[in-house]
Amino acid sequence: MSSLSESLGAFARGGAQLLRFPTAFLLGWACIVLLILTLEVWALLAGDGGPGTVGAVLLILFLALLALPVVVLALRRRRWLRLTAESETTARPVVTDTSVDLIRIDSLSDKVEDDMSGLEGEEDVRAVMDAFTEVQLPEASRRSTGARLTRALGVGRFAVIGRVFGRMERAQRALLRAAGGPTKAPYLVDDLRVTVAAFAGTMLTIAVGGLTILVMAAVLLAR
């Protein structure tokens, strides 16, 4: 297995461990919001003077729309954790310590960037890696890497999302090719853009769902 495959595998496993609890907390919170909102919708539909057939369909579609990113994120998270865990049994560790402290994650990111030096997609990989490790570093280090995060986000108020997703897709494609393909890096097969969009959608579900819970509670109390 190449040095890049080993470094990338260790980085992926470290990232999976680092994000395991935050993503579980986020999904749990979103599920609680959806559960409360579902109970309120059921109470509204089951009571007298409901919103009617059209209103009921719209409410159910609204619930399904809010639940969609949560389900996608949960499935992607489960698959990511499984694939990174399986890769650990077939890969030779880069270092003997498998902890995921900040220094280790940052050093692994630097190693992946170094291994990509001179290969196609190097700049995209560097920008994405820097953006990932930026949020983990101490405050002093964040200031020194702020410019690199800016490069990852690109320029322009309305083109930021497209730039980020485009760079992310190119970086993922370059890493997968350099690492030896799906057999050596199966955790890079799933489109990362979908996972990031599901993560953002889950956060939006919590915000919109929480506000809707308050509105629905006011409607139910006023009946």
MIDREN-278335 format. One line per 2 residues: number of its first residue (from 0); their letters; for each residue y, x, z of N, C-alpha, C. Coordinates in nm, 2 decimals. Layout:
BEGIN
NUM> a> Y/X/Z/Y/X/Z/Y/X/Z | ...
***
This chain:
BEGIN
0> ms> -0.12/0.08/0.00/0.00/0.00/0.00/0.12/0.09/0.00 | 0.23/0.05/-0.08/0.34/0.13/-0.09/0.43/0.13/0.04
2> sl> 0.51/0.23/0.05/0.60/0.24/0.16/0.69/0.12/0.17 | 0.74/0.07/0.06/0.82/-0.05/0.06/0.74/-0.17/0.11
4> se> 0.62/-0.19/0.06/0.54/-0.30/0.11/0.52/-0.30/0.26 | 0.50/-0.18/0.32/0.48/-0.16/0.46/0.61/-0.20/0.54
6> sl> 0.72/-0.14/0.49/0.85/-0.17/0.55/0.89/-0.31/0.54 | 0.87/-0.37/0.43/0.90/-0.51/0.41/0.81/-0.60/0.49
8> ga> 0.68/-0.57/0.50/0.59/-0.65/0.58/0.63/-0.64/0.73 | 0.67/-0.53/0.78/0.71/-0.51/0.92/0.84/-0.59/0.94
10> fa> 0.93/-0.58/0.84/1.06/-0.65/0.86/1.04/-0.81/0.86 | 0.95/-0.85/0.77/0.92/-1.00/0.77/0.85/-1.04/0.90
12> rg> 0.76/-0.96/0.95/0.70/-1.00/1.08/0.80/-1.00/1.20 | 0.88/-0.90/1.19/0.99/-0.89/1.30/1.08/-1.01/1.29
14> ga> 1.12/-1.04/1.16/1.21/-1.16/1.15/1.15/-1.29/1.19 | 1.02/-1.30/1.16/0.95/-1.42/1.20/0.94/-1.44/1.35
16> ql> 0.92/-1.33/1.42/0.92/-1.34/1.57/1.05/-1.36/1.62 | 1.15/-1.30/1.56/1.29/-1.32/1.61/1.34/-1.46/1.59
18> lr> 1.30/-1.53/1.48/1.35/-1.66/1.45/1.25/-1.77/1.50 | 1.14/-1.73/1.55/1.04/-1.83/1.60/1.10/-1.94/1.69
20> fp> 1.16/-1.89/1.80/1.21/-1.98/1.90/1.34/-2.05/1.86 | 1.44/-1.99/1.80/1.55/-2.06/1.75/1.52/-2.17/1.65
22> ta> 1.43/-2.15/1.56/1.39/-2.25/1.46/1.31/-2.36/1.53 | 1.23/-2.33/1.62/1.15/-2.43/1.70/1.25/-2.52/1.77
24> fl> 1.35/-2.46/1.84/1.45/-2.54/1.91/1.53/-2.63/1.82 | 1.57/-2.57/1.70/1.64/-2.65/1.61/1.56/-2.77/1.56
26> lg> 1.44/-2.75/1.52/1.35/-2.86/1.48/1.33/-2.96/1.59 | 1.31/-2.91/1.71/1.29/-3.01/1.82/1.41/-3.10/1.84
28> wa> 1.53/-3.03/1.84/1.65/-3.11/1.85/1.67/-3.21/1.74 | 1.64/-3.17/1.62/1.65/-3.26/1.51/1.55/-3.38/1.52
30> ci> 1.43/-3.35/1.57/1.33/-3.46/1.58/1.37/-3.56/1.69 | 1.44/-3.51/1.80/1.48/-3.60/1.90/1.59/-3.69/1.84
32> vl> 1.68/-3.63/1.77/1.79/-3.71/1.71/1.73/-3.82/1.61 | 1.64/-3.78/1.53/1.57/-3.87/1.44/1.50/-3.98/1.51
34> li> 1.43/-3.95/1.62/1.36/-4.04/1.70/1.45/-4.15/1.76 | 1.56/-4.10/1.82/1.66/-4.20/1.88/1.72/-4.29/1.77
36> lt> 1.75/-4.23/1.66/1.81/-4.30/1.55/1.71/-4.40/1.50 | 1.59/-4.37/1.49/1.48/-4.46/1.44/1.47/-4.58/1.53
38> le> 1.47/-4.55/1.66/1.46/-4.66/1.76/1.58/-4.75/1.75 | 1.70/-4.70/1.73/1.82/-4.78/1.71/1.81/-4.87/1.59
40> vw> 1.77/-4.81/1.48/1.75/-4.88/1.35/1.65/-4.99/1.37 | 1.54/-4.96/1.43/1.44/-5.06/1.46/1.49/-5.18/1.54
42> al> 1.57/-5.15/1.65/1.63/-5.25/1.73/1.72/-5.34/1.65 | 1.80/-5.27/1.56/1.90/-5.35/1.48/1.83/-5.44/1.38
44> la> 1.72/-5.39/1.32/1.65/-5.47/1.22/1.56/-5.58/1.29 | 1.51/-5.55/1.41/1.42/-5.65/1.47/1.50/-5.77/1.54
46> gd> 1.63/-5.74/1.57/1.70/-5.84/1.64/1.76/-5.95/1.55 | 1.82/-6.05/1.61/1.88/-6.16/1.53/2.01/-6.11/1.46
48> gg> 2.04/-6.16/1.35/2.16/-6.12/1.28/2.16/-5.98/1.23 | 2.04/-5.94/1.17/2.03/-5.81/1.12/2.11/-5.79/1.00
50> pg> 2.11/-5.67/0.94/2.19/-5.63/0.82/2.14/-5.69/0.69 | 2.03/-5.77/0.69/1.98/-5.82/0.57/1.89/-5.72/0.50
52> tv> 1.83/-5.77/0.38/1.73/-5.69/0.31/1.80/-5.56/0.25 | 1.91/-5.58/0.19/1.98/-5.46/0.13/2.02/-5.36/0.24
54> ga> 2.07/-5.41/0.35/2.11/-5.33/0.46/1.99/-5.25/0.52 | 1.88/-5.33/0.53/1.76/-5.27/0.59/1.71/-5.15/0.50
56> vl> 1.71/-5.18/0.37/1.67/-5.07/0.27/1.76/-4.95/0.28 | 1.89/-4.98/0.29/1.98/-4.86/0.29/1.96/-4.78/0.42
58> li> 1.94/-4.85/0.53/1.92/-4.78/0.66/1.79/-4.70/0.66 | 1.69/-4.75/0.60/1.56/-4.68/0.59/1.57/-4.56/0.50
60> lf> 1.64/-4.58/0.39/1.67/-4.46/0.30/1.75/-4.36/0.36 | 1.85/-4.40/0.44/1.93/-4.31/0.52/1.85/-4.22/0.61
62> la> 1.76/-4.29/0.68/1.67/-4.22/0.78/1.58/-4.12/0.70 | 1.53/-4.16/0.59/1.44/-4.07/0.51/1.52/-3.95/0.46
64> ll> 1.64/-3.97/0.42/1.73/-3.86/0.37/1.75/-3.76/0.48 | 1.78/-3.81/0.60/1.80/-3.72/0.71/1.68/-3.65/0.75
66> al> 1.56/-3.71/0.74/1.44/-3.65/0.78/1.39/-3.55/0.68 | 1.43/-3.56/0.55/1.37/-3.47/0.45/1.39/-3.32/0.47
68> pv> 1.51/-3.28/0.50/1.53/-3.13/0.53/1.45/-3.08/0.65 | 1.44/-3.17/0.75/1.37/-3.14/0.87/1.22/-3.11/0.84
70> vv> 1.16/-3.20/0.76/1.02/-3.19/0.72/1.00/-3.06/0.64 | 1.09/-3.04/0.54/1.08/-2.92/0.46/1.09/-2.79/0.54
72> la> 1.18/-2.79/0.63/1.20/-2.67/0.71/1.08/-2.65/0.80 | 1.02/-2.75/0.86/0.91/-2.74/0.94/0.79/-2.69/0.86
74> lr> 0.77/-2.74/0.74/0.66/-2.69/0.66/0.68/-2.54/0.62 | 0.80/-2.51/0.58/0.83/-2.37/0.54/0.81/-2.28/0.66
76> rr> 0.86/-2.32/0.77/0.85/-2.23/0.89/0.70/-2.21/0.93 | 0.62/-2.31/0.92/0.48/-2.29/0.95/0.41/-2.20/0.86
78> rw> 0.44/-2.22/0.73/0.38/-2.13/0.63/0.43/-1.99/0.64 | 0.56/-1.97/0.67/0.61/-1.83/0.69/0.55/-1.76/0.80
80> lr> 0.53/-1.83/0.92/0.47/-1.77/1.03/0.32/-1.73/1.01 | 0.26/-1.82/0.93/0.11/-1.80/0.90/0.10/-1.68/0.81
82> lt> 0.18/-1.67/0.70/0.17/-1.56/0.61/0.21/-1.43/0.67 | 0.31/-1.43/0.75/0.35/-1.30/0.81/0.25/-1.25/0.91
84> ae> 0.19/-1.35/0.98/0.08/-1.31/1.08/-0.04/-1.26/1.00 | -0.08/-1.32/0.89/-0.19/-1.27/0.81/-0.16/-1.13/0.75
86> se> -0.04/-1.11/0.71/-0.01/-0.98/0.65/-0.02/-0.87/0.75 | -0.01/-0.90/0.88/-0.02/-0.79/0.98/-0.16/-0.74/1.00
88> tt> -0.26/-0.82/0.96/-0.40/-0.78/0.97/-0.44/-0.69/0.86 | -0.36/-0.70/0.75/-0.40/-0.62/0.63/-0.31/-0.51/0.60
90> ar> -0.20/-0.50/0.67/-0.10/-0.39/0.65/-0.11/-0.29/0.75 | -0.08/-0.16/0.71/-0.07/-0.06/0.81/0.07/-0.06/0.87
92> pv> 0.09/-0.07/1.00/0.22/-0.08/1.06/0.30/0.04/1.03 | 0.43/0.02/1.01/0.52/0.12/0.99/0.55/0.20/1.11
94> vt> 0.55/0.13/1.23/0.57/0.20/1.36/0.47/0.14/1.45 | 0.44/0.21/1.56/0.34/0.15/1.65/0.39/0.04/1.74
96> dt> 0.52/0.04/1.76/0.58/-0.07/1.85/0.61/-0.19/1.76 | 0.56/-0.30/1.79/0.58/-0.42/1.71/0.69/-0.51/1.77
98> sv> 0.77/-0.46/1.87/0.88/-0.54/1.92/0.98/-0.57/1.82 | 1.07/-0.67/1.85/1.17/-0.71/1.75/1.31/-0.69/1.80
100> dl> 1.33/-0.58/1.88/1.46/-0.56/1.93/1.56/-0.54/1.81 | 1.69/-0.54/1.85/1.79/-0.53/1.74/1.78/-0.40/1.66
102> ir> 1.76/-0.29/1.73/1.76/-0.16/1.67/1.65/-0.16/1.57 | 1.53/-0.21/1.60/1.41/-0.20/1.51/1.44/-0.29/1.39
104> id> 1.49/-0.41/1.40/1.51/-0.49/1.29/1.62/-0.42/1.20 | 1.72/-0.37/1.25/1.82/-0.31/1.17/1.77/-0.18/1.10
106> sl> 1.69/-0.10/1.17/1.63/0.02/1.11/1.54/-0.02/1.00 | 1.46/-0.12/1.02/1.37/-0.16/0.91/1.44/-0.21/0.79
108> sd> 1.55/-0.28/0.82/1.63/-0.33/0.70/1.69/-0.21/0.63 | 1.73/-0.11/0.70/1.78/0.01/0.63/1.67/0.08/0.55
110> kv> 1.55/0.08/0.61/1.44/0.15/0.54/1.40/0.07/0.41 | 1.41/-0.06/0.42/1.38/-0.14/0.29/1.49/-0.11/0.19
112> ed> 1.61/-0.11/0.23/1.72/-0.07/0.14/1.70/0.06/0.08 | 1.66/0.16/0.16/1.64/0.30/0.11/1.52/0.30/0.01
114> dm> 1.42/0.22/0.04/1.30/0.22/-0.05/1.33/0.15/-0.19 | 1.44/0.06/-0.19/1.48/0.00/-0.31/1.58/0.08/-0.39
116> sg> 1.61/0.19/-0.34/1.71/0.28/-0.41/1.67/0.31/-0.55 | 1.75/0.28/-0.64/1.72/0.31/-0.78/1.64/0.21/-0.85
118> le> 1.59/0.11/-0.78/1.52/0.00/-0.85/1.60/-0.11/-0.89 | 1.55/-0.19/-0.98/1.63/-0.31/-1.03/1.65/-0.41/-0.91
120> ge> 1.77/-0.46/-0.90/1.80/-0.55/-0.79/1.84/-0.49/-0.66 | 1.87/-0.36/-0.66/1.90/-0.28/-0.54/2.02/-0.34/-0.47
122> ed> 2.13/-0.37/-0.55/2.25/-0.42/-0.48/2.23/-0.56/-0.42 | 2.16/-0.65/-0.49/2.13/-0.78/-0.43/2.05/-0.77/-0.30
124> vr> 1.95/-0.68/-0.30/1.87/-0.66/-0.18/1.95/-0.61/-0.07 | 2.04/-0.51/-0.10/2.12/-0.45/0.01/2.21/-0.56/0.07
126> av> 2.27/-0.64/-0.02/2.37/-0.74/0.03/2.30/-0.84/0.12 | 2.18/-0.89/0.07/2.11/-0.99/0.15/2.06/-0.93/0.28
128> md> 2.00/-0.81/0.28/1.96/-0.75/0.40/2.07/-0.73/0.50 | 2.18/-0.68/0.45/2.30/-0.66/0.54/2.35/-0.79/0.60
130> af> 2.35/-0.90/0.52/2.39/-1.03/0.57/2.29/-1.08/0.68 | 2.16/-1.05/0.66/2.06/-1.10/0.76/2.08/-1.02/0.89
132> te> 2.10/-0.89/0.89/2.11/-0.81/1.01/2.25/-0.82/1.07 | 2.34/-0.86/1.00/2.48/-0.88/1.05/2.49/-0.97/1.17
134> vq> 2.41/-1.08/1.17/2.42/-1.17/1.28/2.35/-1.13/1.40 | 2.27/-1.02/1.40/2.20/-0.97/1.51/2.26/-0.85/1.58
136> lp> 2.36/-0.79/1.52/2.41/-0.67/1.57/2.51/-0.69/1.68 | 2.53/-0.59/1.77/2.64/-0.60/1.87/2.77/-0.61/1.80
138> ea> 2.87/-0.66/1.88/3.00/-0.69/1.82/3.07/-0.57/1.75 | 3.05/-0.45/1.81/3.11/-0.33/1.75/3.05/-0.30/1.61
140> sr> 2.92/-0.32/1.60/2.85/-0.30/1.47/2.89/-0.41/1.37 | 2.91/-0.53/1.42/2.95/-0.64/1.33/3.07/-0.61/1.26
142> rs> 3.17/-0.55/1.33/3.30/-0.51/1.26/3.28/-0.41/1.15 | 3.19/-0.32/1.17/3.16/-0.22/1.07/3.09/-0.27/0.95
144> tg> 3.01/-0.38/0.97/2.93/-0.43/0.86/2.99/-0.56/0.80 | 3.11/-0.59/0.84/3.18/-0.72/0.79/3.20/-0.71/0.64
146> ar> 3.24/-0.60/0.59/3.26/-0.58/0.45/3.14/-0.61/0.37 | 3.02/-0.57/0.42/2.89/-0.59/0.35/2.86/-0.73/0.35
148> lt> 2.89/-0.80/0.46/2.86/-0.95/0.46/2.95/-1.02/0.36 | 3.07/-0.97/0.35/3.16/-1.03/0.25/3.11/-1.02/0.11
150> ra> 3.05/-0.90/0.08/2.99/-0.88/-0.05/2.88/-0.98/-0.08 | 2.80/-1.01/0.02/2.69/-1.10/0.01/2.74/-1.24/-0.03
152> lg> 2.85/-1.28/0.04/2.90/-1.41/0.02/2.98/-1.43/-0.12 | 3.03/-1.32/-0.17/3.10/-1.33/-0.29/3.24/-1.37/-0.27
154> vg> 3.31/-1.40/-0.38/3.45/-1.44/-0.38/3.47/-1.57/-0.44 | 3.57/-1.65/-0.39/3.60/-1.78/-0.45/3.56/-1.89/-0.36
156> rf> 3.65/-1.99/-0.34/3.62/-2.09/-0.25/3.51/-2.19/-0.30 | 3.50/-2.21/-0.42/3.41/-2.31/-0.47/3.28/-2.25/-0.53
158> av> 3.28/-2.12/-0.54/3.16/-2.05/-0.60/3.08/-1.98/-0.50 | 3.11/-1.99/-0.37/3.04/-1.92/-0.27/2.89/-1.95/-0.26
160> ig> 2.86/-2.08/-0.26/2.72/-2.12/-0.25/2.64/-2.08/-0.37 | 2.70/-2.09/-0.48/2.63/-2.05/-0.60/2.60/-1.90/-0.61
162> rv> 2.70/-1.83/-0.56/2.69/-1.68/-0.56/2.58/-1.64/-0.46 | 2.59/-1.70/-0.34/2.49/-1.66/-0.24/2.35/-1.69/-0.28
164> fg> 2.33/-1.81/-0.34/2.19/-1.85/-0.38/2.15/-1.77/-0.50 | 2.24/-1.74/-0.59/2.20/-1.66/-0.70/2.16/-1.52/-0.66
166> rm> 2.24/-1.46/-0.57/2.21/-1.32/-0.52/2.08/-1.32/-0.44 | 2.06/-1.43/-0.36/1.94/-1.44/-0.28/1.81/-1.45/-0.37
168> er> 1.82/-1.53/-0.48/1.71/-1.54/-0.57/1.68/-1.41/-0.64 | 1.78/-1.34/-0.69/1.76/-1.21/-0.75/1.70/-1.11/-0.66
170> aq> 1.75/-1.11/-0.53/1.70/-1.01/-0.43/1.55/-1.04/-0.40 | 1.52/-1.17/-0.39/1.38/-1.20/-0.36/1.29/-1.17/-0.47
172> ra> 1.33/-1.19/-0.59/1.25/-1.15/-0.71/1.23/-1.00/-0.72 | 1.34/-0.93/-0.69/1.33/-0.78/-0.70/1.23/-0.73/-0.59
174> ll> 1.24/-0.78/-0.47/1.16/-0.74/-0.36/1.01/-0.77/-0.39 | 0.99/-0.89/-0.44/0.85/-0.93/-0.47/0.79/-0.84/-0.57
176> ra> 0.86/-0.81/-0.68/0.81/-0.72/-0.78/0.79/-0.58/-0.73 | 0.88/-0.53/-0.65/0.87/-0.39/-0.60/0.76/-0.38/-0.50
178> ag> 0.74/-0.48/-0.42/0.64/-0.48/-0.32/0.49/-0.49/-0.37 | 0.48/-0.53/-0.50/0.34/-0.53/-0.55/0.30/-0.67/-0.59
180> gp> 0.39/-0.77/-0.58/0.35/-0.90/-0.62/0.30/-0.99/-0.51 | 0.26/-1.12/-0.54/0.23/-1.21/-0.44/0.11/-1.17/-0.35
182> tk> 0.02/-1.09/-0.40/-0.10/-1.05/-0.32/-0.06/-0.96/-0.21 | 0.04/-0.88/-0.23/0.08/-0.78/-0.12/0.20/-0.83/-0.04
184> ap> 0.27/-0.93/-0.09/0.38/-0.99/-0.02/0.38/-1.14/-0.04 | 0.28/-1.21/0.01/0.27/-1.35/-0.01/0.39/-1.43/0.06
186> yl> 0.45/-1.37/0.16/0.56/-1.44/0.23/0.69/-1.44/0.15 | 0.68/-1.38/0.03/0.80/-1.38/-0.06/0.78/-1.47/-0.17
188> vd> 0.67/-1.55/-0.18/0.65/-1.64/-0.29/0.73/-1.76/-0.28 | 0.74/-1.82/-0.17/0.82/-1.95/-0.15/0.97/-1.91/-0.18
190> dl> 1.03/-2.00/-0.25/1.18/-1.98/-0.28/1.26/-1.99/-0.16 | 1.32/-1.87/-0.13/1.40/-1.86/0.00/1.52/-1.96/-0.01
192> rv> 1.57/-1.99/-0.13/1.69/-2.08/-0.14/1.65/-2.22/-0.08 | 1.53/-2.26/-0.10/1.49/-2.40/-0.05/1.48/-2.39/0.10
194> tv> 1.43/-2.28/0.16/1.43/-2.27/0.30/1.57/-2.27/0.36 | 1.66/-2.19/0.30/1.80/-2.19/0.35/1.86/-2.32/0.34
196> aa> 1.84/-2.39/0.23/1.90/-2.52/0.21/1.84/-2.62/0.31 | 1.71/-2.61/0.34/1.65/-2.70/0.44/1.71/-2.67/0.58
198> fa> 1.73/-2.54/0.61/1.79/-2.51/0.74/1.93/-2.57/0.75 | 2.01/-2.55/0.65/2.14/-2.61/0.65/2.14/-2.76/0.66
200> gt> 2.04/-2.82/0.59/2.03/-2.97/0.59/1.98/-3.02/0.73 | 1.90/-2.94/0.80/1.86/-2.97/0.93/1.98/-2.97/1.03
202> ml> 2.06/-2.87/1.02/2.18/-2.87/1.10/2.27/-2.99/1.07 | 2.28/-3.02/0.94/2.36/-3.14/0.90/2.30/-3.27/0.96
204> ti> 2.17/-3.28/0.96/2.10/-3.39/1.01/2.13/-3.41/1.16 | 2.14/-3.30/1.23/2.17/-3.31/1.38/2.31/-3.36/1.39
206> av> 2.41/-3.31/1.31/2.55/-3.35/1.33/2.57/-3.50/1.28 | 2.52/-3.53/1.16/2.54/-3.67/1.11/2.46/-3.77/1.19
208> gg> 2.33/-3.73/1.23/2.25/-3.82/1.31/2.31/-3.84/1.44 | 2.36/-3.74/1.51/2.42/-3.76/1.64/2.54/-3.86/1.63
210> lt> 2.62/-3.84/1.53/2.74/-3.93/1.51/2.69/-4.07/1.48 | 2.59/-4.09/1.40/2.53/-4.22/1.37/2.47/-4.29/1.49
212> il> 2.41/-4.21/1.58/2.36/-4.27/1.70/2.47/-4.33/1.78 | 2.58/-4.27/1.79/2.69/-4.33/1.87/2.74/-4.46/1.81
214> vm> 2.75/-4.45/1.67/2.80/-4.57/1.60/2.70/-4.69/1.62 | 2.57/-4.66/1.60/2.47/-4.76/1.61/2.46/-4.81/1.75
216> aa> 2.48/-4.73/1.85/2.48/-4.77/1.99/2.59/-4.87/2.02 | 2.71/-4.84/1.96/2.82/-4.93/1.97/2.80/-5.06/1.91
218> vl> 2.73/-5.06/1.79/2.70/-5.19/1.72/2.60/-5.27/1.80 | 2.50/-5.20/1.86/2.40/-5.28/1.93/2.45/-5.34/2.06
220> la> 2.55/-5.27/2.12/2.61/-5.32/2.25/2.70/-5.43/2.22 | 2.76/-5.43/2.10/2.85/-5.54/2.06/2.78/-5.67/2.02
222> r> 2.65/-5.66/1.99/2.58/-5.78/1.95/2.56/-5.88/2.06
***
